[in-house]
Amino acid sequence: MELNVPGDAMAAALIDRINELLAHDFDKLISILYRMDVNEHKLRKLLSDHPADDAANIIAELMIERQIQKRKSRQAFRKDDPAIDENEKW
């Protein structure tokens, strides 16, 4: 599974950091994935279905995918009602 996202330098930096966390601070990586709400079942399935692939690539792809989902969700539910005062918007 090859990471296919724009910003290859940023993706490479993310993969490097994930590899570092995998090797030296696995608990912190798990905490980050939990806070980002990365789907644990999807992650486990991808890791088991692609045992020869770099785990950091798979994790990075899911992290980026989750951030894109969050952004789309925020845009879809953005409150752009001009009748609502700016100070009253969440």
C-alpha positions as CSV (number, residue, x, y, z in Angstrom):
1,M,0.0,0.0,0.0
2,E,1.6,3.2,-1.2
3,L,0.7,6.6,0.3
4,N,-0.9,8.6,-2.5
5,V,-1.5,12.1,-1.2
6,P,-0.4,15.6,-2.3
7,G,2.5,17.2,-0.4
8,D,5.0,14.3,-0.7
9,A,7.5,16.1,1.6
10,M,4.9,16.5,4.3
11,A,3.7,12.9,3.9
12,A,7.3,11.7,4.1
13,A,7.8,13.7,7.3
14,L,4.7,12.2,8.8
15,I,5.8,8.7,7.9
16,D,9.2,9.4,9.4
17,R,7.5,10.6,12.7
18,I,5.2,7.6,12.7
19,N,8.2,5.2,12.3
20,E,9.9,7.0,15.2
21,L,6.8,6.6,17.4
22,L,6.4,2.9,16.4
23,A,10.0,2.3,17.5
24,H,10.3,4.4,20.6
25,D,6.9,5.6,21.9
26,F,4.1,3.3,20.7
27,D,1.7,4.4,23.5
28,K,2.0,8.0,22.2
29,L,1.2,6.9,18.7
30,I,-1.9,5.0,20.0
31,S,-3.0,8.1,21.9
32,I,-2.6,10.3,18.8
33,L,-4.6,7.8,16.7
34,Y,-7.3,7.7,19.3
35,R,-7.5,11.6,19.5
36,M,-7.7,11.8,15.8
37,D,-10.5,9.1,15.8
38,V,-8.7,6.9,13.3
39,N,-10.8,3.8,12.8
40,E,-9.1,1.1,14.8
41,H,-10.9,-1.8,13.0
42,K,-9.9,-0.4,9.6
43,L,-6.3,0.0,10.7
44,R,-6.1,-3.5,12.0
45,K,-7.6,-4.9,8.8
46,L,-5.3,-3.0,6.6
47,L,-2.2,-4.0,8.6
48,S,-3.2,-7.6,8.5
49,D,-4.2,-7.5,4.8
50,H,-0.9,-5.9,3.9
51,P,1.8,-7.4,6.1
52,A,4.6,-6.7,3.7
53,D,3.8,-3.0,3.5
54,D,5.4,-0.4,5.7
55,A,3.0,0.1,8.7
56,A,3.9,3.8,8.9
57,N,2.6,4.3,5.3
58,I,-0.7,2.6,6.2
59,I,-1.1,4.6,9.4
60,A,-0.2,7.9,7.7
61,E,-2.7,7.3,4.9
62,L,-5.5,6.6,7.5
63,M,-4.5,9.7,9.5
64,I,-4.6,11.9,6.4
65,E,-7.9,10.3,5.2
66,R,-9.4,11.0,8.6
67,Q,-8.3,14.7,8.5
68,I,-9.9,15.0,5.1
69,Q,-13.1,13.5,6.3
70,K,-13.2,15.9,9.2
71,R,-12.6,18.9,6.9
72,K,-15.4,17.8,4.6
73,S,-17.7,17.3,7.5
74,R,-17.0,20.8,8.9
75,Q,-17.6,22.3,5.5
76,A,-20.9,20.5,5.1
77,F,-22.2,21.6,8.5
78,R,-20.7,25.0,8.6
79,K,-23.2,27.6,9.8
80,D,-23.2,30.3,7.2
81,D,-26.6,31.8,8.0
82,P,-26.1,35.6,7.6
83,A,-29.0,36.2,10.0
84,I,-26.9,34.9,12.8
85,D,-24.6,37.4,14.5
86,E,-20.9,36.5,14.3
87,N,-20.7,36.4,18.1
88,E,-23.4,33.8,18.3
89,K,-21.9,31.3,15.9
90,W,-20.1,28.3,17.3
